[in-house]
C-alpha cells in the first residue's frame, strides 16, 4: 500500500503590533472604506523593525512541535517557503534549525512568493511518501513590511507579516492524507508582480535605493485577472484528476490575497460561504504565511473533521499557481508514537 503524507500538527505566529486602515489613512492617500471595498482588509500585523523572518518561522514551528508532543530532534527536514529571508544566505531554514535546536534536521528555503507554502507542502510530502523521512516541518513565513513602500497606497494596504507551520508525517492505516497536487509557473507574468532591486541583475546600490527598486511593484489589475482564471483552472483540474467535483470539497483554504479574488473563486466553483476560509480582514496578505495561518484558524474554529476533503489553492508572483488536495486526518497529540 502506498505510503501517504498527513498533516499532524499546526502552529502559527503573528506580531503583536496591529496596523489598521485608520493608521494608514494618516500615512498615504487612502480611506478605510476604500481599502475594505478593494481588498477586504481591515488590519494587518507588522513585525518590529529588524525582526527576521526566521524569528516568526521558528515560533510557529515551535508551537507545532509542542502541540504534537515531540522535540526538535525528532525533525528530519525543514522547508521554509519565503521571499523575505533574513539575508541572502544562509537560508532561513538554517537559522530556524538553529533556533529550534533541531540538530538532526537538514533543510532549505523555497522561493515561490504566495505559492511558497503550497509548493513546500508538495515537496515535503514526497519525502514522506518515499519513506526518506518520517517528520518534515513545512513553514510559510514572510515579513512583508520589510519590502513594502509605505508611500505606495496600491501595495502598502495589502500586506502584513506572519508565519504558519505544519508537521508532515506518514498517514496511519485507514487514512488517505495527501492526495495530490497540480502546480505551474508562467514567467511571462513576472513583470506584473516583482521586486526589481537586490538581486544579481540590479545589486544594491545608491541608485537602486534612490529609485525605490527594493520594494514590491505590482500591477493589481493583471494579477487579479490571472488569479481568478488560473485558480479556477487549477482547482477544477486537480479535482477532476482525482475523480471529484467542487461539490465534494469540504473546505477551500486559499491564499488570502484579496477578498474579491476569494469571492470570485468561490462563486466560480459554486462553493457556499461556509466552505471557504477567510481571515484576510484581520491579517491581510502575509504571502507564504496565508494558507498555513488560514488552516490554523480552521482547526481552532472546529471547521475540519476527520475525513473532510480539503482543497488548497494559491496564485502569486512569477506567475506561480498551484492547488493541493488532501483528506483531513486530524491532529496528533500522542508524542513520538
Helices and strands as residue ranges (DSSP letters): E 5-13, E 18-20, H 21-25, H 32-39, E 43-45, H 53-68, G 72-74, E 77-81, H 92-100, E 106-110, G 113-115, H 116-129, E 136-143, G 144-147, H 153-156, E 161-170, E 177-185, G 187-192, E 193-194, H 206-210, E 217-218, H 220-241, G 246-248, E 251-254, H 259-269, G 273-275, H 280-283, G 287-289, H 290-300, E 309-316, E 320-327
